[in-house]
Amino acid sequence: MKLPNHYGYGQLFAFSGTDGENSHDEDFAGMLMPEAISVRFEAPVAVTLSLPCCNAEFDAVLSDVIISGDTKLVFYDRNTVLGFFRGTARLFAENTQAGQAQSGYSLICSHGFYYCLLQRDGRFALCREKSRSEALAAAQSKINADIDGVCSRRLAYYAGMPGCAYPEFEKLYYKCLSINKVNVYSPQGGIDCRATTPDRLPHRHIWLWDSMFHAMAIAGYNPSLAKDSIRAVLQCQREDGFIPHMIMSRSEVSDITQPQVIALAALSVFKKDGDREFLTYCADRIARYLTWFTLNRDKNGNGLYEWKTDFANTRCRCDESGMDNSPRFDTVETLDAIDCSCFMVSDCRCLAEIYKILGEGEKSARFSALADSTAEKINALLWDEKSGCYTDRTFSGKTTGVMTCSSFLPLFAGICSPDRAQKLVSLLLDKNKFSSEMPVPSIARDHPLYGADMWRGCTWLNYNYFIISGLKRYGYKDLADSLARTTLEKVNRWFELTGNIFEFYDAEDKTEPLYLNRKGPQPVTPDYRIKYHAITDYNWSASFILLLLRDEY
């Protein structure tokens, strides 16, 4: 088992909900800083634990345990970090001096919590509690815990996983499992099951389609957790069927939704463990959600679907689509959206299959018919003959001609004819359009706004997965495998250089993802608190890498 051992800024370090209770609202989550070994725990006034480490060689750098020779750092529980270190560990609050050391311990108060670092005979304990006395008492009681035993249990988690079929990507594989693990919350906030988040820092909350992507990957090794990831989202459904795109707690949610992939995820999980009771739990809830789309996202009544768009927000006009700043939405017109319509087809077909499995033929036929009628409308109204591509359509009746990665979703949804599929493949192979060093750019390379800012050119692994899946569906297996292999190689290269799995990547494969624009230019030194950069240790990217490594596309 070759564990990841690349240390670098941005990697998450926190206690996972797979190991016990943790907290969304009062999270004790950290991020690795450039200086090894240094962890900044986030709060309005951040607190940093520093172990000045001369040894540049690491045995393991995972989300809850770091090992470098005889130096060890491990999360013991939601409020405690333990370790071995022969030098002197330091604890300091941001923009202040180190915590006052007395009798072998340092104590800092930040945002209502006391952080106590106790050191004794090469061991240390960092504990966070609500009072000074509780923090010191916790450190004194835990410093003699079986640190080696805790480290062994954390490492055993990975030893118990299915092996990686590709030796050259083995460290990448375990890195992705580590990202899946750290981004799990225990039941809380009115949600009675575990939940998954895109990233404990900085996003923290639960997102709709992210959770589905996590579930699809996690189902390959832990179907129970995968089902929880889906349940957590469905528990926040309104009576009218609407499901929010962002969930802070069961009662605190956003007022927009996200792409329809819940049935896809539920069916994927079912195929791993055959839990019909879980399908029964999901089916009618998904049906209400898709029905909500038919009633609320087809304003012109033409059988195609559109996203809610914020025309006043020039940096993020269409958060609901997940493609926040795509040039697709630079128009000030509401669009019949190719992605919203294709996801509708895909999820209706998946739901029809779910109802068929459950023996509910009438409901299955209803959603199968809805998928067919939507597919017919897509082919009739969203094909742009001039560009040889599917694009969005204005309510005034014109296709926009703006080619993006979403233009290939008819392959994924199985909508297009073989002739049109061939034309889409030609675009994927065209260096002026969608053939790039890191496949697949989010807009065509000859678009005037093509660049390195999120959905204005950068590569996103969810769309790579959709495109690769669609190619395989239409018989282009060699091209699908080639795109999958290239994607893995490029992601692995940046992982080996930085230790991170990123939210998105440079389609030209030149710029380190930390320095790509994210709704505008980045500062010279990456720091998400100043401005969000491409998110590090990003859970859906890790999930799609796992799916590609398992050839599940």
N, C-alpha and C positions, 0 to 999 in steps of 0.2 A: 504494500500500500504506500504509494508516493503522495505524501500530504503536501499541500501548498506551503512554501517557505519563503515567499517573496514579501518583504516588508515594504510598506510605502504609505504615504499620506492618503487619507480618505477611507481606509478600511474600517468597517464597523467593529466595535467590541462591546458586547452586551450580554445579558443573561436571557436565554431563550425560554419562551413559553412551553417548549417541549420538555424542559427540565423542571418546571415548577411555576409558581406564581410570579409574574412580573407586572409592570404597570405602564399603561399608556399615558395617563395624566401626569404621573410623577416618575417618569422613566429615568433610570440610572444608566444611560447609554453613552458610550464614548466613541471617539473617532481617533484613529492613529494619526499622529503628527509626524512631520518629516524626520525628526531626530529620533533614532532608535534608542531605547524604547520609550515612547512618550504617548500617553493617552489623554485626550481632552474630553472630559465629561461635560455634556452640554447643560447649561442653565443660563439664565440671564447674565450671571457672572460665572463664566466657565471655570471649572476646577481641573487642574492638570496633574496627573501622576507621571513622574519622570524617573526612569531607571537608566542613568547614563551608561550605555552599554558599548564597550570597546569592541566586542565580538560582533563582526558583521555577518557571521554565518548563523542562519536560523534553521532549526529542525522542523518547526511547524509554526505557521502564522494562520490561525483560524479565528473564528468570530468570538470564541469564548476561552481560548487557551493559546498562549504564545510560549514557545520553548526555544531557547538559544543556549545550548550547552547546559550548564547547571543553573541558568537563570530561567525561572518559570513565572508566568503570570496567568491566573485563571479566575473566572467568575465562579464563586462558591454558591451564591444565591442572589436574589434581586438587588440586595443592598451591600454586597460584600465581594471584594476582590482580594485574593490571597496570592502569595508567591514566595519564591526564594530569590535572593539577590545578595551577592557578597559585598557590594558597595553600599552607598548611602542613597536611599530613595528620597525624592523630594516631592512635596505637595505644595502647590501654590494656586492662588486664585488669579484670574486674569487681571493684568495691570496692577498687581500688588506684589509685595514681597512674599517669600515663602511663608507657609504657616509657621507659627511660633512653635519651636521644638522644646519640649520639656519632658524629662523622665522617659526619653525614648519615643515620644510620640509628637506628632504635629496635628494641629486642629484648626480647621477653617469653617467659618459660617458663610453660606451662600444661599440666598433665596429660600430661607426657612429650613434649610437642612444643615446639619453639622457633619463635616467630613473629618474623620480621624484616621491618621496613618500611624500605625504602631509598628516599630521595628525591634527585633530581638533575635540575636544569634543567627543572622543570615536569613531570617524569615520576616515577612511583613504581612500586615492586614490593613486594608483600607475599607472602612465601614462608614455608611451614610445613615444617619438617623435624625429624628426630629429634635432631639435635645443633645446638649453637650455630654451629659452624663451617660445617656443611652449609647451615643457613638463610641465613647471610650470603653464602656462596659462591653459592647459588642466586639470591639477590636481585641480586648483582653481575653474574651471567651473563645474567639475564633482563631487567634494567631497560632494555636497549637493543633489546629485541625489537620487531618491527614491530607496535606496538599498533594502529595504524589497520587493518592487514591482518587482525589477529585480530578486531577489531570488525566489519569487512566480512564476514568468513566467518560470524560469528554471525548477522548480519543477513541474509546470503544464504540461510540456512536457511529463513527465512520467505518470502523472495522466491520460493523454489522450491516453495512450497505451492500447492494449488488455491486459487483466489480465493474470496472470500465473496460469496454471492448477495444479501446484504442490506447495503447501504451503511451503514445506521444502526447496524448491529452489527459493523462491520468491526474496530474496535479490540478489542471483546469476543472476536471470533473469533481474532485473533492472540494475545490474552492466553491463551486456552484452549490454543492450540498451544504456547505457552511453558510452561504448567503441565504439559502432557503431556511436554514435552522434559525439564524439570528433574527430573522424578520417574522417571528411568530409571537403573538400575544396570547397569554392565558385568558380564560373567560373573564369578562369585566364589562362595565359600562352598560349593563342590561343585556349584553350578548352572552348567551349561556354556553358557548363553545369557543374553542380556540379560533383565532383569526390571523390572517397574514397581511403584512403591510409591504408596500414597495420598498421602503427603506426606513429604518428606525430614525435616521437622521438624513435629511431634514424634514421629509414629508410626514412621517409618524402615523398618519391616519390610515384607514382602510379604503382602498379604491375598488370600484366594481370590476372592470375588465382585468385589472392587474390580478385580483384575487382569483379570477377564473384561469388565467395563465399559470399562476402558481399551482393551482389545483391540478392542472393537466400534467405538470412535471412531477409534483409530489406523489401523485397517484401511482407512479412507477415504483415507489418504495415504501409509501405509507398512505394507503387509501383512506384510513381513518382521519388523518390530518387533512388530506385533500377534501374530503367531504365537509369537514368543519370549515374550511376556507370558503366553500360555497354557501354553507348554511349561514355563516356570519353575515353575508351580504343579503341573503333572502329574508333573514329575520327583520331587516329594516325596510321591508316593502310596505308601501302605503295600501290602504284599502282599495284605491282605484287602480292598483297594479304598478304604479310608478316605483322605480328603485333608484335611489340617489347614487351619484357617481363617487361621492366621498362621504365617509362615515367616521365620525369622531366617537360617538356612542349611539346606542339605539335611538336616543331622542335628539341627538345633534347630528344633522345630516345636511347635505347640500341640496340645491333646488334644480339641478340639472342631472341628466343621466349619462350613460356611456354606451359604446357599441354593444350590440346584442350577441353575446358569446356564452351566455349562461347554459343554454341547452347543449352547446358544443362541449363545454367543460363537464357537465353532469353526465353526458353520454360517455365521454372519455374515461371518467372515473368508474362508471358502471362496468365498462369493458375490462377493468382491472380486477374487480372483486365480485361482480354479479349481484350487488346488493339492491334487490328490487324495492325494498322498503325505502331506501334512499331515493330511488327514482320516483316513487309515489309521493314522497315529501316534496320533491322538486317540481313535478310535472305541472300541476295546476297553478302553482306560483309563477312558473315561467310563462304559462299560457296567458295569465293575467297581464304579465309584463309585455309580452308581444302584442296583445290586444290593446294595451295602453298606447303603443306606438302607432297602431292603425288609427286610433282616435285623436292623437295629439301631434303626430309628426308627418301628417300628409295634408297640409293646409289647402293645397289646390285640388285635392281629391282625384289625382291622376294615377294613384296606385304606386307611386314612388314615394320615397321617404327623405325627409330633410332634417338637418340638425338645428337646434336652437343656436342662433348666432348673435354675438354681441358686437354690433357694427361700430360702436364707439370705442371699443378696446382694440387699438391698433396692434398691440403686442400679443394679444391672445384672443382672437375673434371667435374661435370655435373650440373651446375647452371640451365641449360635449363630444366632439368627434374623436378626441384624443390626439388630434393633429393640430395642436394649439395655434401655431403661427404659420400654417401652410399657406402658400400663395393662392391656393384654391379659394381662400376666403378673403382675399384682398378686394374682391368685388363687394359692392354694397347691396347686392340682391340676394334674396333667399334662394338656395339652390336645391333642386332635386339631386341628392347626393349619391354618388356611385357606391361609396362605402356603406352608408346607412342602409341602402337598398339591398346590397349584396349580403351584408351581415343578417339582414332580415330573412333573406332566402335561406341562408345557411342554418340559422337557428330554427326557423320553421321546419326545415327538413329534419334536423336533429330531434326536435320536439315530436314530430310525426313518428319518427322511429321509436322514441321513448314511449309514446302512447301505444304503438303497435306491440312493443315488448310487454306492456302492462295489460294488453288485451282490450284496449279501448279504441275500437275501430273507427267509430264516428268522429272522435276527437282527432285521431290520426289523419283521417281523410280531410278534415277541415284545415289543418295546418299544412298538409301536403298541397292542397289546392291553393292556399294563400302563397306558398312558396312558388308554385308554378305560375300564378298570375303575375307575381312581382317579377319573376325572371323574364316573362314575356315583355313586360313594360321596360325593363332594363335594356333588352335587346332592341326594342322598337325605338326607344327615346334617348338612350344614353350612349349609343355608338356614334362616334365622330368619324365619319368617312374620310375627311380630309387628313386627319392625323393617323388613321388606322388604329384607333384606340378608344376605350371607354373613358368618358369624362363626365363631369357634372353638367347640369342643364339649368339654365335660369328659368324662372317662372314665365318669362316672356317667350320661351320656346326655343332658345338657342343653346347648343352645347358650348361649353366654355373653351374647349380645346386645351385646357391646362392639364398636362400629363404628369401624374404623380404615381407613387407606388400603389395608391389605392386603385389606379386604373387596371391593375392586374387581378383584383379580387374576383372578377367573373371566372377566372381559372379556379380559384379556391372554392367558389360556390358551385362550380360545375354548370355555369350558365351559358357559356358561349359555344358557338359551333366550332368544329375542327378548323375551318378556314380562318375564323377570327382568332382562334387560339394560336395558329401559326403566325398571324400578324403580330400578336402580342409577344410571341417568342422572338420574332425579328427585332422588336424594340429592345428586348432584354439583351440582345447580342450586338446592338448598335452602340458604338463608342460615343456617338454624339447624343445618345439618348440615355440608356440605362445600363450600359456596360461600364463598370468602374472597377478600380483596384479592390475596394471593399464593397461587395454587392450588398444591397441594391440601393442607389440613391433615392431619396424621398421625392425629388422632382427631377425631371429630365435635365441632363447636363447642359443642354443648349438653351434652357430657359434663362431669360435675362436676370433673374433673381437667384440663380443657382449659386450656392455658396456653402458655408459651414456654420449654419445657425439652426439647430434643431430640425424642424420639418421643412426647411428651405434648402435641402440638399443632403443633410446627414443621413446615415444609414441607421435603421432601427430593426432590431432582431425579430420583433413580432411580425413585421411585414415580410421580412426574409422568410420566416416560417410559412406564412400564408402563401407566398409566391412559390416556394419550393414544394409545398403540399399540392398546389394547383398544377404545377408542372408534372408532378408524378401522376396526378389524376388523369391528365391528358396524354400520358404515355411518354413524356419527355424525361425519362428516368436518368439518363446520363447527364443532362443539363441540371436536373434537380440535385443529383449527387455532387456535381461539380460546384454548384453554388453553396451547398451545405459544407463541403470540404473547405472551400475558400473562406467562408464565413468563420468556421472554426479556427482556421490557421491565423486569420487576422486578429480575431479576438484573443487567441492564445498569445500572440506576439505582444500585444499591449498588456496582457495579464503578466507575462514574464518580466516586462519592463517596469510595471507600476504596482503589481499586486492586486489590481482592481478589475472588476467587471463593471462596465459603464452603461449608462442610460442610452447613449447613442454614440456613433463613431463617424470619423471623417471618411466619406466615400472615396476620397483620393488617397486615403491611408498615409497621410503625411503628418498631420497634426495630432499630438497627444490629446485624447478626448478632454482632459481637464482644461485645455486651452481653447477649445471650440467655443463659439458664441452660443449663448443660451438666451434668446430674446434680447439680443444686444451683446456688445463686446464684454469680454471678461477683464477683471483687474490683472495686473502683472503677476501677482501671487494668488493662486487659487484659495478662496475662503468662502464657503457657501453662505456664511453669515453676512458677508459684504454683498455678495451677489451669487445666486445659485449657478453653479457650474454643472456640467454633465454629471448627474448623480452617480456616486460611487457605490460599489457593492449593491447594484440595482437588481431587485429580485426578479423582475420579469425577464431581464436579459439572461440571468442565471438559469431561469426556468427553460427558456428556449434553447440554450446551449445543451441542457440535459436532454431535451426532446430530440435535438439533432444528433447528439451522441448515441442516443438509443434508436436512431433511424426511425423515429415516430413522426413521419410527415407524409 
